[in-house]
Amino acid sequence: MGEENTLVLHGMWASPFAKRVELALKIKGIPFEYVEEDLMNKNPNTILKYNPVYKKVPVIVHNGNPICESLVILEYIEEVWKNDGPSLLPQDPYKRAQLRFWADFIHKQLFESTVKMVMVGGEALEKAVKEVREKLKVIEEHGVKELLGDDGSKAFVNGDEMGLVDIVMWSVLGAYKIHEEVLGVKIIDEKETPRVYSWLDTLINHPLANAILPSKQKVMGLLNYVRNNASNSSS
């Protein structure tokens, strides 16, 4: 496929950031070519060329022009293809700002806590899980009203279809049940954060999201590999 008038997504199967871009493109119904990158042996003609600053995925190349960083890419997709498929963000500037705030909170605060949880064990794991639950409680108490409405009647933040915040949340915790199995802990307490629990359940069972989630076997293998490496490096 040539570069002109094309859209190419460079990703890696285990990257939650690449997965959120892939899901957004599928929700919007935008045709694209997918290129799986080997991050252990970075290609000088793709990743190192298109993203020389961070040298990581995801990168989209649209009409020969590279765009990097997942949240930037999602905004770009919405701006370029705003008339294609469901909108990722509402039209009202204030609502857009509020959703950007929560997308940023989930992208930075919640994701950072989930990474800690995967890397540690023992008392450190208990502390990390507690931290994740505290972040989810913040979303439950301060974000759900803005995100899903006062009565919680909205299936998705942006209405009838997954939007930017839904996609970011799914990319961070879409595989949380597999994490619970590998780590041997309960990450999300249905009684403590019932609306977040219900929201995540809806996201996980979305047909497009479910279709691109890596297999349980692959996710478990990766988690065990990461945990073993973390344990060996700290010993």
Buried (B, 14 or more C-beta within 10 A) or exposed (E): EEEEEBBBBBBBBBBBBBBBBBBBBBBBEBEBEEBEBEEEEBBEEBBEEBBEEEEBBBBBBBEEEBBBBBBEBBBBBBEBBEEEBBBBBBEEEEBBEBBBEBBEBBBEBBBBBBEBBBBBBEEEBEEBBEBBBEBBBBBBEEBBEBBBEEEBEBBBBBEEBBBBBBBBBBBBBBBBBBBBEBBEBEBBEEEEBBBBBBBBEBBBEBEBBEEEBBEEEEBBBBBEEBBEEBEEEEE
